[in-house]
Amino acid sequence: MRVNWEAFTSGINVALLGLAGVFTVLILFYIVTKLLLYFSNKFDKGDSNTNNA
């Protein structure tokens, strides 16, 4: 059995690009979630002081 090394390296490159894309999306999702939680808590604390009647 002969290995076509050009096809093999192309497949490895595609797999690495795919993994890099998946981890990039996961990191972006984490950052956006943290930012949304930060702003949600910041605005919620500002509104809770005015409703203490």
Secondary structure, 3 states (H helix, E strand, C coil): CCCCHHHHHHHHHHHHHHHHHHHHHHHHHHHHHHHHHHHHHHHHHHHHCCCCC
